[in-house]
Structures are given as structure tokens and as C-alpha cells.
Amino acid sequence: MAADDKKDRWLPLEANPEVMNKYVERLGMSMSYSFGDVFGLDPDLLLMVPQPCLALLLLFPITENTTKFEEEEEEHIKKEGQVVSPNVFFMKQTVGNACGTVGLLHSIGNCLDKIKCGDGFLKSFFEKTKNMTPNERAQCLEDDEQISEAHESSAQEGDTAPPPRDEHVNLHFIAIVQKDNCVYELDGRKPSPINHGKTTPETFLQDAARVCQKFMSRDPENLRFTVVALAAAT
């Protein structure tokens, strides 16, 4: 799950809503919202996602096509620039295979006006890192033994056994969130959030689904994509 050159490496987290919900509840999140499967991105299937939907998590394969696109995207942003709200919570990923946890933190951290966190890691982490840079937030995560242990425990609770810690894993989690009327892609490997344009609370799910479809269109023969929604608990 990316960051293979990082000095530390965790076990990969499975794209399993049940595992994710146990994980974040253990960390202090109130479960008035929860993670659930998205069974497809067609309009009829999106109707099955509870509303309001606050964020999507996308697990996708890292391939030559995605790497090439990301390089071109970074060059384009360097030349043309982009508008990013200062209110977006964004952090870098400095621990290998931590992209699942980083994706969860990106999803929750941009919805703290709706999601309540009681005493525990999440409340402490977001309070402590509120005014930090993305790199400082990454270091704070890397240094925290509590979250490392919680991640390791959750990574072993999936339906399949996690691969060996030193095995190359070419699947990666990102979060797609809404903030200040825009859709943002949050990937801890990238220099900054990626602004994907305007949205509203009513259209966010469809707008975020289109971002997922862009990823899928770069590798149309690849079936290793999973989408999970953070939405109202049912």
C-alpha cells in the first residue's frame, strides 16, 4: 500500500467496512456515521448508499498507468496551480502500508463538524495536530505507539490473512472528501490535496463517484478497485 521506501512498515489494512468500524470506534469515534460498502458507481447502486454521505475511501492498484498520470498531474499543478481551501485536513504518509489509517484520518478529520469523537486517540490526535503541517502530522502518527498497535490489531481482523510485512503491496487507499463546496482527493503520497471541482452536500456522492471512475478508466482491465463510504449509520 505504497510508501515502500519508508523506514517503517505496518501490516496492510483490509478494505472491509466491518473492520474499519471496529477500528475507529476503538479510537473514540461516535458511530452515528459508519463505513459501508459501495456496490457500484452507477446511479442506481449509489442510491443504496445512506445519506448524508461524508466521504469515500478508494482502494486502487498502483500501476504504470497510475504512476504516469500522477507525474503528469503533479507537473500540471506546478505550472497551472490550484485552489485548496485552508480548512482541508491533510497529512502526508511516512509509514509503509499505513494508507488505510491515513485514509480514515483524512475522512474523519474533514468531517469533525458532523462526527463526534469521544476521549481517545482520534480526539487527541486531531486536537494536537490542528495547526501542524502535513509533514508534522505524519511524524506525529509515526511516533504514536497507540495508533500503531490499533492498526496492527485491525489489520489482522479482516476476512483474509494480511501479507507478510515486507511483501510489496501495490494497492493504495485514498480519501475523497468535501470541504468548502469542493471535492478533494487526499493521498498521503502526494504533495497536496487535489481539487476536483465544485460540489454540494446533495451531489457529493455522485461527484466523488466520478473521481473514482477516473481512476478506474486509467486501468479499465483491472478489477482490483474497492470503494467504501463514510455515511449515516443505518
N, C-alpha and C positions, 0 to 999 in steps of 0.2 A: 504494500500500500504506500508506494512512493517513499521518498526520503531514504533510499537505500544507502546513501553515503553518510547518513547521520551516525554519530558515535554511539547512540543508544537505540535500541530497537525493542518495541513491545510486541506481544502477540497480536495478530490482526483481529479486529472486531467483526463479527458476522453481521450482515445486513438483515437482521432479524428484529422486528419491532418488539417482540416479547422480551428479548434480551435487553434491548435498548431501554424499554420502560422500567425494567427492574433496576438497571444501572442508574438511570437518572433519579429514580425515586430514592435509591440508596444514597444518592448525593444530595438529597434535600428538595427535589422538585415536587411541587404540588401537582397532582395528576388530574387537574381539571382539563388539561390538554395532554395528549399522548401521541406516541408514534404508531403509525399503522401502514399496512401495505398499500401501495398504489398498483392496481392490477393492469393498468394500461393507460395510455395517454390520449386515447380517443375521447371525444366529448362525453359519450355515454358512460364510459368507465370512470371518467373524472367525477361524474355525478355521484359515485359511490363514496367519494372522499367526504368525510364530515366537514361542515363549515362552522366557524371560520377555520380556514387553513392558514397557518402562520409561516410555514417553511417547508421546503422539500430537501431531502438528502438524496443525492445521486451517487451510486457506486458504478464506476465505469472502468473499462480496461485501458491501460496506458499502452498505446501502440505507436508505430512510426507516424501514423496519420495524426494522432492527437498531439504528439511531440512537435511535429512540423507546424501544425496550426498554432500551438501555444507560442512558438518562436515568432511566427508572423504577427500574432496578436500583440505580443509584447513590443515588437518594433513599431507597429501601427500606433499603439498608445503613446509610445515615446515621442513619435512625430506629431500626432494629432491631439494628444491629451484626452482627458475625460473628466467629467464632473462626478465627484464622490462626496456624498454627504459626510460631514464630520461626525455625525451621530451613528455611523455604522461601526459596530463592534467587529474588529478584525484582528486576527493574530496569525503569526507565522507558525509553521510546523518544523520543529527541530529534532523530533524523536521519530525514528523509523516506525512505520505501522501505527502511528498514533492518529492517522487521519480520521478514523471513526470518532474518537473522542473530540478532536478538533472540530469536526463537523457538527457534533452535538452541541459543543460550546458555542459555535457560530449561530446555530439555530436558536438556542435558548437565549443567548446573550443579546440578540437583536429583538427579543420579544418580552423583555422584562417589565414592560408596561402592562402585559397581559398575563404572564406566567409568574406565579409566586414561588419563591424559593425560601423554605424554612432554614433553620440552623443546619449547617452542613457545608460541604465543600463548595457547592455552587454559589451560595450566598457569599461566602468568604472570598472566593476567587474573583467574582465579579466586582465586589467592593474594593478588593485590594488592587485589581488591575484597571480600574475605571479610567485612570489618567495615564496609563502606561502606553508605550509604543507597541506596535505589533511584535517586535523582537523581544521586548521586555516581557510581554505576556507569554511568549513561547518559553522563555527562560524560567518564568515562574511556574509554568506547567511542568517543565522538565525537572525542576528541583523538588516538586511536591511528591512525597512518597505515598500519601493517602490516595491521590488520583491514580498513580501508577499501579498500586495494589488493587484498586477498584476496577481499573481497566483490565488487568490481568485476570481477575476473577470472572469478569463478564465475558471476556474473550473465550473462556473455557466452558461457557454455559450454552453455546449455540447447538444447533442440530448436528453439526459436523465438527470433528476434532480440528483445532487450529493447526496450520502447518508449523513445522519447526521454526523457531525464532530467526534462524539465519537463512531460511529459504527465501529466494527472491519472489516477491508477491507483486504482480503488475496490475492490481486493482486498487482504485483510489476513491475515497469519499470526498465530495464537496457539498456545501450547503448552498441553497438558493433561497434568499430571504427578501422581504420587503422592508424598506426603510425610507421614510420621507417621500412616498409616492414613486419610488423607483424599485426595480428588480435588480438585486445584486447577486452575483456569483462569488462565493467566498471559498478560496482554495489556498490553504496554508503554504503551498509551494510557490505561489505567485507573489509578485512584489506588492500587489494591492488588490482591493476588491475590483470586480469587473461590473460596470454599469450596463445592464441590458435594456434600459429604457423605462418608460413610464408604466405605472400600474395603479390599481386601486385595490382596496380590500376585497371588492366583489369580483375583480378579474384576475387577482394574483395567481390563483391556481392554474388558470389557463395560460397566463403569461409565463409562469415558471415552467409549465409543461413544454412550452415552445423552446425554452432554453435546453431542457433535457433532450428534445428532439434534434436540436442542432448537434449535440454530442453524438447521438445515435447515427445521424446522417454522415458523419465522418468515417464511420466503420459500419456500413449497412449490413455486412455479412456477419458481424459479431453479435452474439446473443447475450453476452455477459454484462448486461445492464440491469440494475435494480433501483427502484425509486420507492422511497419511504416518505410519508407525510407527517408533519407535526401539526395536528389538528385537534379540534374539540373532542374530548373524550366521549365515547358513546356508552 
